[in-house]
Amino acid sequence: MMRVDVGYPRHVVRIGSATLPLRRRSLVVGALLLAAIVVLAVVSLGLGTYSLTPGQVVRALAGQGGALDRTVVLEWRLPRTLAAVLLGAVLAVAGALFQTVTRNPLASPDVLGLANGAFTGMLLAVVAGAASWSLLTVGAVAGGVVAAAAIWLLAHRNGISGFRLIIVGIGVSALLSSVNTWLLLQMELETAMFASAWGAGSLNGVGAAAVRGAALCSLPLLAALAVLVPRLRQLDLGDDVAAASGARPEAVRRTALIVAVALVSIATAVIGPVAFVALAAPQIARRLARTPYLSLGLSALTGAALLLVSDVIAQHVLPVALPVGVVTVSVGGVYLVMMIVREIRRRA
Amino acid sequence: MPDPDRRTVLSADGITLSYDRADIVTGLSVEIPDGSFTVIVGPNACGKSTLLRGLSRLLTPSAGRIVLDGREITSYPAKEVARRLGLLPQTAIAPEGITVADLVARGRYPHQNLLRQWSGADEQAVREALDATGTTGLAPRLVDELSGGQRQRVWVAMVLAQQTGLLLLDEPTTYLDIAHQVELMELFRTLNREGRTIVAVLHDLNHAARYASHIIAMRDGRILAEGPPGEVVTADRVEEVFGLPNVVIPDPVTGGPLVVPLGAPTRREAQR
């Protein structure tokens, strides 16, 4: 039987009676990203005041080598590296969901006001006298979720439209931003500086327990998204086509947004509102693999690589150690300007 | 191919359809003749597209019911409806960078599940849909690069890949030049003769008169007339529906009715 020419190399993967068509280019890009993540992880585990060669890192990971090497790699540095990989992926998937559902590449937790909402929640917790890390985290997650709910309710009119969601999100975001400034001005200098650093997003002080908790919460959500993906592909064709082909657009959109907010909350709880990964990673992945949609898997890999590389730059490349959020904003900012310039050239 | 033994019947029973609490269609009943090429005509904002959305379950009636294959349409799972009834809406979006074959393959969604996302039946249905619409040669091309007429044929192919006995088309020829309009109408006639029931909303009365086997004329959310073109397309009827003075002459090509307007009337009907 002659195969229909789909216009690009493709493999249909068969496992038993299960079948899944995969683009060759996506497979290659995915493999390269995975390799990049492994290399970056090994490098980042070796960097620091006590520096290790890649060989030493690999031996320590395998449970061999000196006791100090193992302590440094497994106990001091591994949680931070795993957090960068896991939460980079989590943020990127959340961004891909926001952008797919709104059909707008600008939709992300930063633009939609979730990041500012989380920061507001955290600041309110500080003002209320919360001192422990876990209370600040609860404040941040609550702030993000309340902001998301407020945006949802304000944007809801006969269902959720992507454009309205973004406009309302930008408005709420601006409002919360000024509230945050005001809250910071009310604080003691030292508290305000600590809070500002948290607000930029940072991997400093991420422990093994936090990473384990984040993995337990996020991995089931990520796995469950496999069910949603075919429905999202129908949604890409417009609400009417999606509905007419048997996918229910309202339900799909609602589910995707709830999962995205949950994923952002998990990431915020551990590393604060790290900007731009959710915005840029899905678009970078799409350009690398040239897919006509935002692939959740490739977005996850790109997000992991992006946050990992940003953290290496933040910690080791620059003369001063910066919060990783500052680097992702810079990297993402450069990327965003490039994207807009390209878009303008294309339309001119 | 649709199963010839299965009688696909679609009807509305006293339905009321509304947007934003404004009733567009009130207490309307209609039956789509099995195997027909039914065309719905009427002035702008007469509720013809709304009726099509109601018939395809995109819009839930606030009163009355839609019956598909002997059962109320809301009693089917969503994918089951999509295996019986295909719709080409006006709002279809082609994702940037998608190839024709990929777009047509999206029509296979109601036949797939989580574990089986591509089967031999999918492959065959896509090939047949491309073949039926004359777009096999376009399969590897990007949809962005196609002309309007080619693009519309690709969308029809996507709906055909759904392999439904019923095809609902919302203004499928709007924005196309006359040659491409005729080409599409001929395609729909062929699909109809192969056994599919077709329901299309059209603006062009003469296309309706020439290709339809059954015409439904609407105005202000109600059906004013329905029947074969020879009965519905008369000068009086056309003036009643569109408020347009006209003469109807025999079409020199088909011998059917041909509407010729009598110049600009004072149009009182609501503009959209």
Interface residues (C-beta under 8 A of the other chain):
Chain A: M1 M2 R3 V4 D5 V6 G7 Y8 V12 S17 A18 T19 L20 P21 R103 N158 A226 V227 P230 R233 Q234 D236 L237 G238 D239 D240 V241 A243 A244 S245 G246 A247 R248 R290 T291 P292 Y293
Chain B: D20 R53 S56 R57 L58 P77 A78 K79 E80 V81 A82 R83 L85 G86 L87 P89 Q90 T91 A92 I93 A94 P95 E96 G97 I98 T99 V100 A101 D102 L103 A105 R106 G107 Y109 P110 Q112 L114 L115 R116 Q117 W118 S119 G120 E123 Q124 V126 R127 L130 A139 P140 R141 L142 Q162
